[in-house]
């Protein structure tokens, strides 16, 4: 099972020609580990997942596998999604025999499967990966919205540990009232409106800003969960961090900040960052 309440959704590093920089990605994960981060999501979010082809994703998995210190001491979650189910299946097969802790299962963009098709897609990939699975519902990016009924149905599978960005308050309440498990979690995607999301029932965090200040974000989230007020100084620091990351394009901002830290995250793949 996945036990960490917070994981950092790490960007993927690219060279100036937009080719994959595997070691830059690993360097960033190592740096987070040195700062005490216990869980990361790789190739899962930050808007880059569907720019990576199957070969590139497999390269990252192979690189992670030789990082014994990281795989032994961190929960490494790997993003699995593809516009073609067969490619997602190949990725799931490769992950099955690794030390990767779990997967975040995204839905294909643009094609908009039916709920029944999405259920079969989900079940097939989970069967092949045999890893704890976070469902990733992101209708703004994909055009597909996993229904309340589908989430409840999928929650009956032991490997399903939760869902990222389930939806609005009414949908979260409906799911919570229908699921008979205490070990099913609701992950907030990023820190925007975090306090409101926690009030809606979200109890875990897939962090973006944690790439910059992981300790600060983790402490803030814990206080939000426990309904503790931040000091004026803490509030100012969080506000400043949110402005650094979310004012404009978050992934472009993140890469610029991490590059300035001396870690070679490089650029984004155009059209992102081409202004």
Helices and strands as residue ranges (DSSP letters): E 6-9, H 22-34, E 39-42, G 49-51, H 54-65, H 68-73, E 75-80, H 85-96, E 102-106, H 115-129, E 132-136, H 139-142, H 148-154, E 160-164, H 169-178, E 185-189, H 194-200, E 204-207, G 209-211, H 214-225, H 232-246, H 250-260
